[in-house]
Amino acid sequence: MISVFIGGSRRLGRMNAELEHRLDNIIQKQLRVLVGDAKGFDRAAQAYLAERDYHAVVVYCTAGECRNNVGDWPQHAVEYQGRDRGLEFYTAKDDAMLRDADFGLFAWDGKSKGTLRNIRKMAERGKPSAVYVSPIQKFVTVRNAQDASALSRDMETDVATSEDLFSDTWRAGTGKVPVM
């Protein structure tokens, strides 16, 4: 089953029509959702998926401690050997989702270093992402490291549009990148 890493900035705690549409496309295509347990966009996406009674969701948590699991979905407890709750603790689950996902859907506030890190890591692995850039209220498709660099350098320009990434036109088994 194709998996989508859904994540985003903690400052973005509300859905809008464009993000809802992308999540509806994921539901319609019956893609597996990998989502973190943070407040903000992770929790907002969880709430939306729970309202739609979507079951193909796995919540990733570090050290088995899930802060948010709105739909009471299965949890993927990521091991962590460190003692503190710093950056490494919270990126452990992100690294597991990066490994397990085929595509990404991110909501970025234009500032979150953690969200930008995940977008870059997906691109470095050749895994495309649809990124909703909140300050310009547009989706951008990030397919490679150059796209990710351009996004972080100048989010005001149309680096790449969201052409078909996770759109209504994608169909499983076609070899094309799904549109969310």
Helices and strands as residue ranges (DSSP letters): E 3-8, H 17-28, E 32-35, H 41-51, E 57-62, E 75-78, H 87-100, E 103-108, H 113-124, E 129-133, G 134-136, E 138-142, H 145-153
